[in-house]
Amino acid sequence: MHSRTVNGDSRPSFWPHVREFAVPLSMIESATARRATGDWAGACAAARVDVDLNLRSVADTHGRELASRVRTDLRHLAPDLLRWHMPRIAPDGLLRPGLTMSLARYHAAERSGGNALHLVARTPPAWADAGQRISLALWGGTGPRTAPGPHPHPRPDRRFRLDLHRHLWDARRTDELRIRSGADQPPADGRTAAHQDLRQAHGCAVDRWAAEAEILLRADGRVGAAVAVRLGARHRLVLELAPEAAAGAASGLRIRTAPARGGAAELPVLPDAAVWVLPDLALLRAGLVEADRLHPLVTSALVPGHPPDVPPRVPDGRATPRLVPCRGAQHRIGLVNGTLVPFDHDPAEIRREELLAALTGTPLPCLQVIDEAHRRPECLVDVRARLDHGDTAGALAAVEELLGPEALLRDGALRDELETAALRRVRHGLFRAGLAGLGAGPVSRSGPRRRQPRRATTP
């Protein structure tokens, strides 16, 4: 599914939907509170991040100094912020599956051959993506596997590397987001038609490419002055930095199209986080999101001085009965003793109507509304979105708010969604335990996942 994006280009625009469902406020609050007390493992658990490393083993294998550096980074890791900035895919903005991306690189004399040890974040393959969980591990290219179970791509991806963008996960460096995203200055008009086309038609952060290319070349110790940019499966560019680009000026950047095959294979690749305009910045500029709806660390960087407003809580619908037209009158239905019931019909009448419905008759409108709420409620779209993004607690809270905590779900779309989510979590557990391979998983899906039209959240 493709639509017009916040930048006016043809890339999929799922970011408003992602910002609504992918990282709920409850996760941010819980992870932040635990991180503030120094409980980095608890913060990871709150943000659904699995830790597949043991610092004691790291110290034994790589030395105490390197283990101390890893521990320090973990203490300042904001796992909810990492989830906020993880690469995502269309159409629903789910985490890019089967990805390994470097968060930090460590060099030590003990490392054979001078190879760096990487702190990496991983996502499971698509068939095991239930819960949208992320895992942390160490990767060094050699030695025993550091994460349980197989992974389709254990090596860090050259395109997706946050070791050069630590402000996207390190709480100590979030202030850098404003400069690195280009939010400190309005978008320039560009000196060439190519620059303007890349900015407006593709949503590229072309004004930052020269500076980001310098950072990449310096970090990798490259002598050359050319960097590859991947815009799509068959669309690659080569950036050539002229001497006047030493200060990161876009005017000193020459852009040319790479040959169809092998033209840029040996060049360093500009990280994906540097290629595109920061989604939150684009949403703010387009007026598609309020600053207080962003992650607090993102808001403080992009909108300095913005008051830390607390998003308004959704009113508790349990206290207000719902009105239903029934037999020429306005009747009420609401929660009593944890279940959704009609208020204006006595128990004997309800039993008669339920028996009539069992005999293929037409029940009371009040009972029809209650039955529809159990099978296909109005909140089904939001429940499905929360389940897709791993927010099982939020999905169940929405169901309980509508039907009550004691409700017994009836056959229908809502029950199907919850059962499917439970089965997929089992599949993820098998992957984590190494009991399922890298293919379609122990139980293949019975076709593509159903998608219902969601609310108009995309531009």
N, C-alpha and C positions, 0 to 999 in steps of 0.2 A: 504494500500500500504506500503510495507516494502522494504527497500533497505539497502545497506551497508552504515554505517554512518561514520562520521568523525573519530570515534574511532575504526572502523573496526568491530563493533558489528552489531546485526540484528535489532536494534531498528529503528523506522522510522527516516529518515534524512530529515527533512524539514527546518532546521535552516537557510541554505543559502537563501531559498525562503522567510522565515520570515524576515530575516535581510534586504531583498530588498524591501519588501512591507509593513510590519506590522506597522512600526513606521517611517513615511517619514520625511525627513530632515526639511520640512516646519513646521511640528508639533513640532519637537525638538527646532527649532529656536524660534517659537512663544511662546511655554511654558516656555522656558528658559528666554526670555526677560521679560515676565510678572512676573515670580517668582523673578527675580532680583530686581524688583521694589516693592516687597512685596505683589503683587496681587496674592495670592495663589488660589483664586477662579477663576480668569482669566486664570491662568496656567492650572487648572483642565479643564476648558472649552476648552482650546486649545488642550488638550490631549484627548478630548472626555471622560472625567470623570465627572459623575454626583455626586453632593454633596447632600446627603440625611440626613443632620444633621443641627441643629441650635445651635450655640454656646451659645446664650442667654438662650435657653431652657436647655442646658446642665448645665449652671451655676445655674439656678433656681433649677434643680433637684439634681445635684451632687456636687454643691459648686463651688465657683469661682476659687479655687486653681486647681481643676481638669480640669475645662474648660480652664484655662490658659495653662495647659500642653498640652491639645488637640490642642489649637490654635497654640502653638509653633511648634508642630509637623507638623501641616498643612502648616505653613509658610515655613518649610524646606522640605516638600514633593516635590519631583521631579516627577510629574505624568507621564511624558513621560518616565522617567527611570523605574517607576513602570510598565508601559505597556511593556517596553522592556523586563523585567524579568518575566512577568506573565506566569504561566503554560499554555502550549499549547498542542494540540492534533493532531494526524495524520488524514488525509493525508496532509492537507494544512497548518498546524501550526496555526489554529485558536485558540482563547482563549478557555481554558477549560470551558465548559458551566456549569451553575448551581453551581458555586463555591463560597464559603465564606471563606476568609482567613484573619487571624489576622495580622495587621500591627504593632499594639502597644497594650500593656496592661496597665491599670491604676488601682491602688489600692487606696481606700480612706476609711476613717473611716465611712463616711456616707453610704457606700454600705452595705446593709443588708447581714449578713452572711459572710462578708468578700469576696464576689465574685468580680472578676475583671471586669472592663468595658473594652471592646475591641474596638479599631478603626479597622474596617474591610473593605476590598475591596471585591466587589461582581461582579459576571458575571451573565447575564441572562441565562435562559434555552436555549437549542439549537434552539427551534422553534422561539425564540424572539431575536436572536443574531445579527440582522441587525445593522450595524454600529460598531459592536465589541466594544460596550461601557462598561465602568466599572463604578461602583457606590461606593461611600464612605458612610459608616453609622457607628453608634455606636450600639454595642450589649452587653447586660449584662445578658442574660439568663432569666431575669424576666422583668416585666413591659410592657408597650405598645410597639408595633412594631415601629421601628425607620425608616423604609424604606417604600416608597409607594408601594402598590401592594404586591402580594404574592411572595414568593421565595421558590424554592424547597428544599433548604438546608440553612436555616438561621443561623445555628450554625457553628462557625469556624471549619474548617476541621483540624484534627490533623496532616495530612500529609503535608498540604500546609500552613505554618505559617511563615510569614516574620517578626514577632516580634523578632525572633532570628537571622534574617538576614536583619537588618535595612539598611545595606550598599547597598541593592538592590533597595531602594526607598528614603532614607534619604540623602539629598545632603551634610549634615555635615559629613557623615561617608563613603563616597564612596572610600576613600583611603584604607579602610579595605578589599576591594574586592580582592586586590592582595594577601593578606595573606590567607584570608578565602577560596579562590579558589585554593590555592596551586601554583599560578603562580610564586611565589618567589623562587621556587625550581623545578628542573626537576623531572618528574615522576620517582619514585624509581622502582627497579626491583621486590620488594616484597620479603618477607622472606618465603612465602609459595606458593604452587601452587594455592591455593584458592584465595589468594590476586591477583596473576597475572591473573588468569582467570577472576575475577570480574573486573579488570581494563581493560584488553584488549578485552575480549569477550563481556562484558556488558557495558563498558564505565562508570564504577563506580569510584567515587573519594575515593577509599578505603584508600589511604594514609592520608586522612583527617578525616576518620570516628572516630578515637579515640578522637581527639580534639573536633570534633563536638558533639560526644556523651557526653563528659564532659560538654560542654556548655548547652546541653539540660537538663541533669540531675541537674545541678546547678540551672538553671532557674526555673525548676519545683519543686525544693526542694526535689528531690528523694534521698532516702537513698541507694537503690540498685545500682548495677553496670551492669545492663543488659538493652539493648535497642533493639527494633525491627526495622527491615529494610524491606520495601516493594519494591520488584523489579518487581512485576507483580501481576496479579489477583490471581495466585496460587503459587507464588514464594516468600517466606518470609524467612528471616534470623534473627538470634538472635546474637547480639554482646555482648560479655562478656569482661568487662574491668578488666584486671589484675592490681595488685598494680603498676607495672612498667608503666602502661598507664596513670599515673596521669599527666604526662607532655604532653599527647597527642601523645605518640609514637606509631606507628603502630605495633611495635614489641610486645607490651603488649595487643594486641587485639586478642581475640579468636572468631572465626566465626563458627557458626553451623547452620544447617538447622532447621527451626521451624517445629514442627509437623503439619500435614495437617489441623487439626482443633483445634482452641483455644489455641495453644501453645504459642502465643505471644500477645493474645488479651489484657492482662492486663498491658503489658509493654509500656513505653513511645515510641513513634514512631519517628524515626529520620526524620526530615523534608526533603521533596523531594529536596529542594535546596542544601542539604548537601549530598544527596545520589549520585548524578551524577556529572561528570565533567562539569564545567561551559561551556555551549555551545560556547560562544565567545572564550574561551581559547582553546577549541578543534579545532574550525575553524582556529584560528591563527596558532596553531601548525601544522595543516594539510595544511596550505597555501591556504585555500579556501576563505579567506576574507582578505582584506587589513585593517590595523589598522585604517586608516582614514575613513573607511566605517562603523565603529562601533559608538555607542553612544559616544559623546565626554567625558562624565564622565567615561565610561568604558575604553576608550582608555587611558585616563590619569592615570588610576589605573593599567591597565595591561601592558602598554607600556610607562613607565615614560620617559619624555623627548621627546616624539614623537611630532613633530611640528603639530600645529593645522591646517592641510591642509583642505582647503575647497573642497569638492568633485566637480569635473568639472560639469558645467551645460550642460544639453543637448542642442545642437544647435537648434535654432528656425527654424523649417522646413518650415515656411511660406514664407521665403525669397527666397527659392530655388525651382523652379518648378520641378515637377517629369516628367521624360521622359517616353514615352509610344510608343512602335512600333505600328504604325497605317498606314495601306495601303502603305507599303513600305517606310515609312519615320519615323523619330523620332519626335513625337509631344510632346507638353508640357501641363500638367494640373497643376493648382495651385489655390490659394485662391484669389478671387476677391469679394470685398464687403461682406466678411464674409461667402462665400460659395465656394465649390470646383467646378471649371469649366474648360473646355478645352480651351486652348489659340489659337489653330490653326484651328478652325472651326468657320465660321460665324454663327450668330444667326439663320438665315433661314435654314441652313443645320442642325443645332442641332434640330430645331423643326421638320424637316422632319424625322430625325433619331429617335427622341423620339416617333413620331406617328407610324413609322415602328415597333419599339419595342413593342408598345401597341397592335399592330396587330399580335403579336407573330413572328415578324421578328427578324433578327440579327442586333443590332445596331453597330455603330462605335466602334472599340477597345477602343478609349478614353472614350466613354460613358460606355462601359462595365467595365472598371477599376473604374470609378467613382461610378457606381452602386454597384460593389463588395465592395468598401470602405465603402459605407453606410450600406451594409447588413452584411458583414463578413470581416472586415478590418484585416490587418496583426497584428495590435496592440490589437486584441480582447483578446488574452491570458493575456496581461498585464492589460487591462481594467477590465477583470473578476477578476484577482487577487486583484486589488485595491478595487473593490467593495466588495469582500469577506472579506477583512481586514478593511472595513469601511472607506477607503479613497475615499469618493465620489468626493471630490474636485479634487483630483489627476486624477481620472477616467474621469471626465468631461473635465479636462484640456487636457488630451490625445486625447479625441474625438474632441474637438474644434481645437486642433493643426492640426489634420488631415483633418477634414471636414469643419472647420470654425464655429464661434459662431452662425451664422444665418442658419445653415443647418437644414433641416427637415428630420428626420430619416425615412428611408423606412423599410418596413417589412423585418425582418431577425434576425439573431442571436444577433447583437449588440443591436437592439431595445428591443428584448426579455430580454436581460440581464439587461438593464437599467430599464425596467418596473418591472421586478421581484425584483430588489433592492428596488424600490420605494414601492412596496407592502409589502415587508418584514420590511421596516422602519415603515409602518403603524402598522404592527403587534407588533413591539417593543414598539411603543407608547401606544398601548392598554395594553400591559403588564405593562408598567411603571405606567399607570393610574389605574391599578387594575381592568381593564375591561375584562381581559382574564384570564382563569384559568391556572393550572400548567400542563395541558395535552398537546395536540397537537396544541393548539392555536385556535383562532376563525376560521381560514381557514387552513385546512390541506394542506400540500404540495402535489403536484401531482406527487409523486415519488421522488427518490433521486435527489439531485442537480446535474446537468450535469457538468462533469469535462472534459476539453479538455487537451491533452498533452501539458504541458508547456515547456518552454525552459529548457535546461539542466543545472539546478542550483543545483541539488543534486549530491553528490559525487558518 
